[in-house]
Amino acid sequence: MNWKFLKKMGLYLIAIMFIVGCSEEDVNDPLESNSEKPGQVTDIMVENLAGKAKLSYTLPKDQDLLYIQADYVLENGREMNVKSSYYNSSLILEGFSGNSEVDISVTTVNRSEVQSDPVMITIAPNLAPIFDIYESLEVSPAFGGIYISADNPDREDIAILVMEEDEYGDWVTLGNSVYTSTNEVKSTLRGMDTINKKFAIAVRDRWLNYTDTLFAEVKPLFEEAIPKTGYRGVRLPNDAPFHPSTSLEGLWNGNSWDWPQIYLTASTYTASNHIFTFDMGVQAKLSRIVIWDYPEYFNDRSYYYLACPKRFRIYGSDVLETSGDLSKWTLLGEYEEVKPSGLPYGQQTNEDFETARSGFSWDIPIDMPKVRYIRIENLENWAGGKQFAIAELQAYGNSQ
């Protein structure tokens, strides 16, 4: 009796395994079975753009059409495959340098994954955006390094590769080269000695297209960090009151992340723009002031949010003018924070976050006089108000 039962159970298990196996095979098969090739696209129109091309076309009448596919090889040898749903009558091909014509194979594919015969066309994209970016490149001396600027109006993902010669005479890319998608590239590479040095600079896009190389010889200017041990808070008549949980000393205690180790002005103060003042302890010809904003808890440690300063001015003086009258101070610069991604308020990318987390470096014009006392006036925060929150700051320059 038991043997008969076991025999039946074995047959049942074999049957179930057979059914499951068939089902798994069916899952991998096309949903439909049509071995006939679909029709081709017709009336293809080409719009050549900067580093890309837009194809517009008329779809075939096949009822089981699934998508349109374009295959091509970039000038650097990279094989590309672009697909567009049958709901669309156009597709964008990207990644071209724009230095040559490129052959494109356009096919249609039905729901049985059967591909049509190809339609071959030739396109001639315009020069990629990196070449205009390259033409706008400027390199100049900076305190402790070199300053690089360029225009990137379309916010392309680019790398500005800065190279120097090693001991063997080979060009080696610096680790702190510029990687960004911001529209206005303004970057300073620091940590360099004050000697003449040769640099080679090229622009690369995300498809590994490269521009020519710009060669420059630059002598960085001397720069030192003005020691925070000499910083002291100063209270002038028109300085904004501060949040009772914070103090000016929070600006130079080395903590740029934790509450309440920051400086926050009182939101209830409406008499004027919010200002604070401090003494560096020494006279110095300033090169820049680095400001670390406070990442707000209220929006998942966001920068570019609430009281983070957006537009502000920095003033300096070699003597302490005690009335608070800003007309008696030297305006060192007016500044505005720009979010690299350009995303709306309350949103940020990883690049946005890392840019702010590293601190914003605000350059002081080289023709400004030596100063000892600093005032920072907030014109507008990211929420549109006057209150501001700063987590840390560091002044740089030459105190010799």
TORDORO-598095 format. One record per residue (C-alpha): z, x, y; chain; residue in three letters; residue number from 0. Coordinates in steps of 0.001 Angstrom, whole numbers. Last residue first. Layout:
[r [Z,X,Y],"A","ALA",NUM] ...
# end
This chain:
[r [5998,53381,88809],"A","GLN",399] [r [6562,49653,88220],"A","SER",398] [r [3122,49039,86730],"A","ASN",397] [r [2278,45632,85313],"A","GLY",396] [r [3501,43034,82872],"A","TYR",395] [r [5809,40017,83267],"A","ALA",394] [r [7144,38156,80234],"A","GLN",393] [r [7960,34459,79918],"A","LEU",392] [r [9725,32143,77483],"A","GLU",391] [r [10164,28473,76541],"A","ALA",390] [r [8763,26762,79619],"A","ILE",389] [r [9202,23032,80230],"A","ALA",388] [r [7910,21335,83350],"A","PHE",387] [r [8542,18264,85438],"A","GLN",386] [r [5792,17391,87926],"A","LYS",385] [r [3970,14531,86151],"A","GLY",384] [r [489,13990,84678],"A","GLY",383] [r [1531,14114,81016],"A","ALA",382] [r [67,17613,80647],"A","TRP",381] [r [2120,18843,83610],"A","ASN",380] [r [921,18963,87194],"A","GLU",379] [r [1476,21144,90262],"A","LEU",378] [r [4274,23317,88861],"A","ASN",377] [r [5390,26044,91250],"A","GLU",376] [r [6393,29421,89832],"A","ILE",375] [r [8340,31802,92074],"A","ARG",374] [r [8638,35536,91449],"A","ILE",373] [r [10705,38222,93176],"A","TYR",372] [r [9940,41921,92853],"A","ARG",371] [r [6441,42288,94248],"A","VAL",370] [r [3825,45028,94650],"A","LYS",369] [r [738,43886,96517],"A","PRO",368] [r [-2228,41952,95047],"A","MET",367] [r [-5612,43717,94849],"A","ASP",366] [r [-5699,43741,91028],"A","ILE",365] [r [-5710,39965,90810],"A","PRO",364] [r [-2847,38704,88588],"A","ILE",363] [r [-3875,37617,85102],"A","ASP",362] [r [-2195,34684,83379],"A","TRP",361] [r [-1634,35322,79655],"A","SER",360] [r [-874,32113,77774],"A","PHE",359] [r [1474,32670,74846],"A","GLY",358] [r [706,33316,71170],"A","SER",357] [r [1950,29817,70251],"A","ARG",356] [r [-439,28381,72834],"A","ALA",355] [r [-3521,29963,71272],"A","THR",354] [r [-2199,29314,67747],"A","GLU",353] [r [-1807,25593,68434],"A","PHE",352] [r [-5204,25121,70070],"A","ASP",351] [r [-6876,27126,67280],"A","GLU",350] [r [-5102,24939,64688],"A","ASN",349] [r [-6481,21888,66435],"A","THR",348] [r [-4615,19680,68901],"A","GLN",347] [r [-4253,15996,69739],"A","GLN",346] [r [-1765,14389,72139],"A","GLY",345] [r [-4141,14356,75103],"A","TYR",344] [r [-7799,14296,74087],"A","PRO",343] [r [-9535,17241,72358],"A","LEU",342] [r [-11170,19979,74466],"A","GLY",341] [r [-10910,22336,71497],"A","SER",340] [r [-9765,25369,73516],"A","PRO",339] [r [-7148,23377,75503],"A","LYS",338] [r [-7351,24672,79054],"A","VAL",337] [r [-4259,25620,81054],"A","GLU",336] [r [-4837,25808,84786],"A","GLU",335] [r [-3913,28568,87204],"A","TYR",334] [r [-3395,29327,90881],"A","GLU",333] [r [-2783,32965,91751],"A","GLY",332] [r [-603,35595,93389],"A","LEU",331] [r [242,33464,96429],"A","LEU",330] [r [2325,35785,98596],"A","THR",329] [r [5533,34171,99904],"A","TRP",328] [r [6340,33159,103488],"A","LYS",327] [r [4191,30026,103223],"A","SER",326] [r [6327,29074,100226],"A","LEU",325] [r [9341,28296,102437],"A","ASP",324] [r [12308,28634,100068],"A","GLY",323] [r [14651,29590,102907],"A","SER",322] [r [15931,32691,101093],"A","THR",321] [r [12999,35088,101336],"A","GLU",320] [r [13965,37738,98799],"A","LEU",319] [r [12000,40912,99456],"A","VAL",318] [r [8950,42279,97618],"A","ASP",317] [r [7502,38777,97297],"A","SER",316] [r [5587,36834,94661],"A","GLY",315] [r [4032,33423,94079],"A","TYR",314] [r [2595,31863,90900],"A","ILE",313] [r [855,28493,91076],"A","ARG",312] [r [590,25682,88525],"A","PHE",311] [r [-1741,23337,86667],"A","ARG",310] [r [-1076,22295,83048],"A","LYS",309] [r [2617,23006,82568],"A","PRO",308] [r [4100,21650,79301],"A","CYS",307] [r [6222,18684,80388],"A","ALA",306] [r [4595,16056,78107],"A","LEU",305] [r [2036,17716,75822],"A","TYR",304] [r [-461,20588,75800],"A","TYR",303] [r [1659,22035,72946],"A","TYR",302] [r [2734,19889,70052],"A","SER",301] [r [5747,20449,67838],"A","ARG",300] [r [5181,17263,65795],"A","ASP",299] [r [4751,14968,68801],"A","ASN",298] [r [8287,14353,70080],"A","PHE",297] [r [9486,17817,69072],"A","TYR",296] [r [7555,19357,71961],"A","GLU",295] [r [6285,22918,71688],"A","PRO",294] [r [7725,24665,74790],"A","TYR",293] [r [5169,26722,76680],"A","ASP",292] [r [5065,30499,76335],"A","TRP",291] [r [4084,32159,79591],"A","ILE",290] [r [2616,35657,79891],"A","VAL",289] [r [2536,37062,83418],"A","ILE",288] [r [-237,39440,84353],"A","ARG",287] [r [-1150,42738,85995],"A","SER",286] [r [1773,42991,88375],"A","LEU",285] [r [2246,45851,90811],"A","LYS",284] [r [5962,46244,90341],"A","ALA",283] [r [9207,46207,92292],"A","GLN",282] [r [12226,46129,90022],"A","VAL",281] [r [14946,43654,88958],"A","GLY",280] [r [12445,40976,87950],"A","MET",279] [r [14189,38401,90192],"A","ASP",278] [r [13650,34719,89431],"A","PHE",277] [r [12595,31498,91134],"A","THR",276] [r [11903,27942,89930],"A","PHE",275] [r [9696,25235,91405],"A","ILE",274] [r [9044,21543,90641],"A","HIS",273] [r [6679,19982,93168],"A","ASN",272] [r [8575,17984,95758],"A","SER",271] [r [11436,15486,96238],"A","ALA",270] [r [10925,13800,92846],"A","THR",269] [r [13739,15216,90687],"A","TYR",268] [r [14626,12719,87941],"A","THR",267] [r [12679,14647,85276],"A","SER",266] [r [15105,17566,85578],"A","ALA",265] [r [13495,20956,84978],"A","THR",264] [r [13396,22477,81508],"A","LEU",263] [r [14005,26155,80730],"A","TYR",262] [r [14178,27115,77065],"A","ILE",261] [r [16754,28041,74387],"A","GLN",260] [r [17737,24355,74075],"A","PRO",259] [r [15871,23830,71789],"A","TRP",258] [r [14168,26412,69619],"A","ASP",257] [r [10671,27906,69833],"A","TRP",256] [r [10164,30658,72413],"A","SER",255] [r [13363,32631,71770],"A","ASN",254] [r [13372,36165,73228],"A","GLY",253] [r [16170,35474,75742],"A","ASN",252] [r [13904,35757,78788],"A","TRP",251] [r [13147,32180,79842],"A","LEU",250] [r [16392,30800,78403],"A","GLY",249] [r [18218,32684,81168],"A","GLU",248] [r [16847,30072,83563],"A","LEU",247] [r [19161,27509,81963],"A","SER",246] [r [18991,24539,79581],"A","THR",245] [r [21244,21690,78411],"A","SER",244] [r [21887,20504,81984],"A","PRO",243] [r [18152,19918,82626],"A","HIS",242] [r [17303,21914,85725],"A","PHE",241] [r [17338,21122,89418],"A","PRO",240] [r [14048,21865,91186],"A","ALA",239] [r [13973,24816,93597],"A","ASP",238] [r [13714,23725,97229],"A","ASN",237] [r [16918,25386,98471],"A","PRO",236] [r [16546,28650,96478],"A","LEU",235] [r [18421,29606,93285],"A","ARG",234] [r [17677,32999,91729],"A","VAL",233] [r [17765,33787,87998],"A","GLY",232] [r [17950,37406,86933],"A","ARG",231] [r [15527,39633,85035],"A","TYR",230] [r [16484,43305,84666],"A","GLY",229] [r [16967,43264,80892],"A","THR",228] [r [13566,41605,80657],"A","LYS",227] [r [11919,45004,81020],"A","PRO",226] [r [8564,44848,82890],"A","ILE",225] [r [6102,45307,80025],"A","ALA",224] [r [3866,48248,80824],"A","GLU",223] [r [286,48621,81997],"A","GLU",222] [r [-2046,51492,82882],"A","PHE",221] [r [-5671,50466,83418],"A","LEU",220] [r [-8258,50604,80643],"A","PRO",219] [r [-11257,52968,81083],"A","LYS",218] [r [-14488,51341,79919],"A","VAL",217] [r [-17774,52569,78472],"A","GLU",216] [r [-20071,49729,77438],"A","ALA",215] [r [-22680,49059,74760],"A","PHE",214] [r [-24024,45545,74172],"A","LEU",213] [r [-25366,44981,70679],"A","THR",212] [r [-28216,42615,69829],"A","ASP",211] [r [-27263,39162,68624],"A","THR",210] [r [-26118,38255,65141],"A","TYR",209] [r [-26665,35267,62822],"A","ASN",208] [r [-23894,34958,60266],"A","LEU",207] [r [-24165,31168,59879],"A","TRP",206] [r [-20858,30757,61713],"A","ARG",205] [r [-22233,32509,64800],"A","ASP",204] [r [-22065,36192,65735],"A","ARG",203] [r [-21961,37874,69158],"A","VAL",202] [r [-22134,41661,69551],"A","ALA",201] [r [-20070,44270,71418],"A","ILE",200] [r [-20079,48078,71178],"A","ALA",199] [r [-17299,49983,72951],"A","PHE",198] [r [-16990,53501,74350],"A","LYS",197] [r [-13657,54718,75714],"A","LYS",196] [r [-12518,56361,78906],"A","ASN",195] [r [-8770,56918,78774],"A","ILE",194] [r [-5824,54685,79679],"A","THR",193] [r [-4678,54006,76115],"A","ASP",192] [r [-5285,50634,74508],"A","MET",191] [r [-2868,47897,73393],"A","GLY",190] [r [-4864,45088,74937],"A","ARG",189] [r [-7959,42984,74288],"A","LEU",188] [r [-8299,40500,77140],"A","THR",187] [r [-10121,37227,76669],"A","SER",186] [r [-11819,34751,78952],"A","LYS",185] [r [-14388,32742,76998],"A","VAL",184] [r [-15285,29541,78802],"A","GLU",183] [r [-16375,26689,76522],"A","ASN",182] [r [-13793,27347,73807],"A","THR",181] [r [-14996,27665,70220],"A","SER",180] [r [-13220,30927,69450],"A","THR",179] [r [-12939,34189,67547],"A","TYR",178] [r [-12563,37220,69849],"A","VAL",177] [r [-12008,40664,68319],"A","SER",176] [r [-8377,41577,67675],"A","ASN",175] [r [-9046,43295,64359],"A","GLY",174] [r [-11471,45711,65985],"A","LEU",173] [r [-14867,46071,64304],"A","THR",172] [r [-15713,49642,63261],"A","VAL",171] [r [-18728,51614,64533],"A","TRP",170] [r [-19170,54852,62585],"A","ASP",169] [r [-18744,58239,64301],"A","GLY",168] [r [-16693,59703,61466],"A","TYR",167] [r [-13410,59599,63389],"A","GLU",166] [r [-13951,55896,64108],"A","ASP",165] [r [-16183,54494,66838],"A","GLU",164] [r [-15229,51224,68486],"A","GLU",163] [r [-16368,47664,67877],"A","MET",162] [r [-15771,44329,69587],"A","VAL",161] [r [-17177,41333,67733],"A","LEU",160] [r [-17433,38178,69801],"A","ILE",159] [r [-17129,35578,67055],"A","ALA",158] [r [-18505,32105,67558],"A","ILE",157] [r [-17872,28448,66786],"A","ASP",156] [r [-20065,26824,69451],"A","GLU",155] [r [-18363,25073,72348],"A","ARG",154] [r [-21678,23844,73804],"A","ASP",153] [r [-21006,25496,77180],"A","PRO",152] [r [-20115,28920,75710],"A","ASN",151] [r [-20073,31179,78774],"A","ASP",150] [r [-18739,34724,78429],"A","ALA",149] [r [-15842,36915,79549],"A","SER",148] [r [-14330,40061,78057],"A","ILE",147] [r [-11499,42071,79639],"A","TYR",146] [r [-10609,45502,78302],"A","ILE",145] [r [-7256,47123,77587],"A","GLY",144] [r [-3809,47957,78932],"A","GLY",143] [r [-4443,46439,82339],"A","PHE",142] [r [-8046,45352,82247],"A","ALA",141] [r [-11322,47214,82607],"A","PRO",140] [r [-14551,45175,82505],"A","SER",139] [r [-16941,43593,80006],"A","VAL",138] [r [-19277,40714,80860],"A","GLU",137] [r [-21229,38609,78364],"A","LEU",136] [r [-23521,35934,79850],"A","SER",135] [r [-26628,37207,78031],"A","GLU",134] [r [-24692,37224,74750],"A","TYR",133] [r [-23739,33574,75191],"A","ILE",132] [r [-27400,32759,75783],"A","ASP",131] [r [-28230,34596,72542],"A","PHE",130] [r [-25379,32953,70640],"A","ILE",129] [r [-26860,29521,71390],"A","PRO",128] [r [-29638,30044,68793],"A","ALA",127] [r [-33157,30655,70091],"A","LEU",126] [r [-35428,27634,69783],"A","ASN",125] [r [-36361,26362,66353],"A","PRO",124] [r [-39922,26871,65050],"A","ALA",123] [r [-40518,24438,62183],"A","ILE",122] [r [-42959,24478,59279],"A","THR",121] [r [-43500,21505,56988],"A","ILE",120] [r [-43805,21027,53237],"A","MET",119] [r [-43502,17552,51724],"A","VAL",118] [r [-41981,17894,48298],"A","PRO",117] [r [-42821,15778,45237],"A","ASP",116] [r [-40071,13254,44739],"A","SER",115] [r [-36750,13931,43041],"A","GLN",114] [r [-35209,11888,40234],"A","VAL",113] [r [-31438,11568,40572],"A","GLU",112] [r [-31540,8138,38868],"A","SER",111] [r [-30455,6620,42173],"A","ARG",110] [r [-33580,8003,43842],"A","ASN",109] [r [-34146,11333,45588],"A","VAL",108] [r [-36519,12041,48474],"A","THR",107] [r [-37943,15452,49291],"A","THR",106] [r [-38436,17685,52334],"A","VAL",105] [r [-39217,21390,51849],"A","SER",104] [r [-38927,23367,55088],"A","ILE",103] [r [-40743,26571,56039],"A","ASP",102] [r [-39222,28561,58920],"A","VAL",101] [r [-40874,30018,62022],"A","GLU",100] [r [-39186,33021,63590],"A","SER",99] [r [-36545,34280,66043],"A","ASN",98] [r [-34661,31022,66415],"A","GLY",97] [r [-31508,32344,64760],"A","SER",96] [r [-31426,29285,62543],"A","PHE",95] [r [-28228,27770,61145],"A","GLY",94] [r [-28888,24060,61433],"A","GLU",93] [r [-31184,21295,60156],"A","LEU",92] [r [-30397,17835,61515],"A","ILE",91] [r [-31510,14650,59766],"A","LEU",90] [r [-33474,11516,60609],"A","SER",89] [r [-34312,8052,59303],"A","SER",88] [r [-30808,7150,58218],"A","ASN",87] [r [-29622,4478,55771],"A","TYR",86] [r [-31342,6451,52994],"A","TYR",85] [r [-28467,8902,53366],"A","SER",84] [r [-29121,12448,54575],"A","SER",83] [r [-28924,15689,52618],"A","LYS",82] [r [-29142,19312,53773],"A","VAL",81] [r [-29567,22327,51479],"A","ASN",80] [r [-29548,25870,52819],"A","MET",79] [r [-30255,29232,51178],"A","GLU",78] [r [-29016,32254,53148],"A","ARG",77] [r [-31650,34967,53511],"A","GLY",76] [r [-30817,36070,57083],"A","ASN",75] [r [-33806,34153,58479],"A","GLU",74] [r [-32421,31000,56931],"A","LEU",73] [r [-33907,29594,53729],"A","VAL",72] [r [-34870,25949,53448],"A","TYR",71] [r [-34250,22771,51492],"A","ASP",70] [r [-34257,19286,53007],"A","ALA",69] [r [-33046,16277,51034],"A","GLN",68] [r [-33414,12554,51634],"A","ILE",67] [r [-31011,10148,49935],"A","TYR",66] [r [-30573,7257,47506],"A","LEU",65] [r [-33861,5339,47146],"A","LEU",64] [r [-33604,2587,44530],"A","ASP",63] [r [-35775,46,46373],"A","GLN",62] [r [-38611,2526,46947],"A","ASP",61] [r [-40471,1674,50176],"A","LYS",60] [r [-40764,5264,51432],"A","PRO",59] [r [-38815,6308,54532],"A","LEU",58] [r [-40496,7114,57838],"A","THR",57] [r [-39440,10368,59456],"A","TYR",56] [r [-37394,12143,62114],"A","SER",55] [r [-36456,15803,61690],"A","LEU",54] [r [-34097,17428,64196],"A","LYS",53] [r [-34156,21206,64467],"A","ALA",52] [r [-31497,23880,64930],"A","LYS",51] [r [-30714,27177,66602],"A","GLY",50] [r [-31300,25701,70054],"A","ALA",49] [r [-33488,22648,69425],"A","LEU",48] [r [-36922,21993,67927],"A","ASN",47] [r [-37712,18296,67598],"A","GLU",46] [r [-39919,17737,64553],"A","VAL",45] [r [-41617,14454,63648],"A","MET",44] [r [-42368,13564,60033],"A","ILE",43] [r [-44728,10597,59745],"A","ASP",42] [r [-44109,10240,56012],"A","THR",41] [r [-41248,10568,53526],"A","VAL",40] [r [-42377,10828,49928],"A","GLN",39] [r [-42314,8131,47263],"A","GLY",38] [r [-39878,8161,44379],"A","PRO",37] [r [-40714,9949,41133],"A","LYS",36] [r [-40647,7693,38095],"A","GLU",35] [r [-37873,8287,35564],"A","SER",34] [r [-35864,5257,36575],"A","ASN",33] [r [-32550,4830,34770],"A","SER",32] [r [-29753,3601,36984],"A","GLU",31] [r [-26118,4619,37322],"A","LEU",30] [r [-27087,8204,36500],"A","PRO",29] [r [-25303,9582,33408],"A","ASP",28] [r [-21990,11398,33660],"A","ASN",27] [r [-19929,8240,33209],"A","VAL",26] [r [-22069,7231,30211],"A","ASP",25] [r [-21062,10371,28341],"A","GLU",24] [r [-17413,9531,28901],"A","GLU",23] [r [-17964,5990,27627],"A","SER",22] [r [-19661,7266,24469],"A","CYS",21] [r [-16727,9537,23789],"A","GLY",20] [r [-14273,6697,24380],"A","VAL",19] [r [-16140,4471,21886],"A","ILE",18] [r [-16284,7235,19248],"A","PHE",17] [r [-12592,8040,19731],"A","MET",16] [r [-11721,4361,19260],"A","ILE",15] [r [-13776,4143,16062],"A","ALA",14] [r [-12157,7292,14634],"A","ILE",13] [r [-8699,5919,15463],"A","LEU",12] [r [-9444,2601,13743],"A","TYR",11] [r [-10756,4366,10638],"A","LEU",10] [r [-7572,6453,10457],"A","GLY",9] [r [-5406,3351,10851],"A","MET",8] [r [-7251,1692,7962],"A","LYS",7] [r [-6696,4717,5725],"A","LYS",6] [r [-3026,4858,6699],"A","LEU",5] [r [-2560,1218,5725],"A","PHE",4] [r [-4382,1688,2420],"A","LYS",3] [r [-2195,4694,1640],"A","TRP",2] [r [944,2740,2472],"A","ASN",1] [r [0,0,0],"A","MET",0] 
# end
